[in-house]
Amino acid sequence: MKSYRKELVFHLPTRRGLVNITQQVRQAIRESQVKEGLALINAMHITASVFINDDESGLHNDFEKWLEQLAPEKPYSRYQHNGFEDNGDAHLKRTIMGREVTIAITDGDFDSGPWEQIFYYEMDGKRDKRVLIKIIGE
């Protein structure tokens, strides 16, 4: 069985933002030379998420509005976590959106529905953050 590891690094200039990483994951699968297996893609920071959904700007705006209603950024004083940092909301938002996705690899590409795309969602940006791609298979 083969094993392949790759890290993606992001530095978003804003506090929150979405990045479509589908093509980067596909490239990593090609580099791995795995034809049949699994890929794990996970955010390596507690204030970021990786998830699968549609690449549609209205939906992305809906995520932002919905998450902001559930865990508003301000006032910072509403979160007991805040003190040294002001990112209590980002921790809660990440919990809702999830840490990772696992995808099946068949014939050297990942199996997906017609509209499925892989996203990195930054919730406390303006610094370097990493995403791990771990691929195993034959």
N, C-alpha and C positions, 0 to 999 in steps of 0.2 A: 504494500500500500504506500502511496505517495503522500507527503505532507508538504504544504506550502504556506508561508506566512508573509504577509505584506502589511505595512502601515501606510495609511493616508494621513496627511497633516493638513489641518485647516486653521486659518486665522481670519475669522470674519470681522469686518470693521464695525459691525453693529452688535448690540446685545443679543438679538435673536435673528435667526435666518435659516432658510432651507437651502440645501445644496443637493441636486440630483447627482448621485454617485453611481448610477446604473452602468455607465460606460467604463468607469474605473474598475468596478467589480468584474465586468466582462473581460477586461484586459488582464486582470489578475488571474482569472480562470484560464485564459489562454496561456499566460506565463507558467502556470502550474503544470500544464500538460495533463491535467486530470480530465478524463473523458466521462467517467461515471463516479459520482461521489456526492459530497455535501460541502457547502461553504457556510461558514459562520461569519457574519459581519456585525461587529459590535462597537459601540462608542466606548472609549476607554476613559471617559470622564463622567462624573455623576450628575453633571448639568447639561448633558447632550444625549441625543437619542438617534437610533437608526430604526427606520420602519419602512414598510412597503405600502404604497398607495398610488393614486392617479396623479400625473403631473399636470395639474390644472390650477391656474392662479386663483380662481374663485375658491376652490377647496382649500388652498394654502392660506388664504385670508380667513376662511372659516375656522381653520385650526387655530390661528393666532387669536381670533376673537373669543373662541370657546375656551381656550386655555387661559386667557387673560380674565375671563369671567370666573373660572374655577379657582385660579391662584393669581390674583393681580400682583403686578410687580410692586406697586406702592399702595399704601404707605409702608415703607420698610419696617416700621415699628410693629406691624401686625404679626411678624414672624419671630419666634423665639430664637431661631437659628441665626438670624442676622445679628451682627456685632462687628466682627472683623471684616466680614464680607456682607454685601447686600443682595444675596442670591437665594434666599429661602424659597422664593417663588419658583426659581429654575429647578430646584431639587424636586418640588412637587410636580411640576410640568413634565419632567423627565420620567417620573414614576408612572404618570398617565400614558405617555407616548411609548414607553418601553425602552429597553436597553439594546436589543439586538434582533436580527432576523437570521433564520437558517433557511437556505435554499437548496433544492436538489439540482445536481448537475447531471445532465444527460447529453450524450454526444458532444461533450466539450463546451456546452453553454448551459446557463441556468434555465430551469423550467419555470415559466411564468404565464400568467393570464395575459390577454391582449393589452391591457392598460397598466399593468403593474410595473412600477418603477421603484428603485431603492433610493431612499433619502437619508441624508444626515441633517438633523435638526439641532441647531445650536440655540441654547437658551440662556447662556451667560458668556457671550463672546468677548472679542477684543484681546484675545490671547491664543497662543497655540493650543490646539486640541488634536487628539489622534483618534483614528478609527482603525480597528484591527480587522483584517480579512484573513481567515484561517480556512484552508481548503484541504480536505482529505479525500482520498479515493484512489482509483486505479486509472 
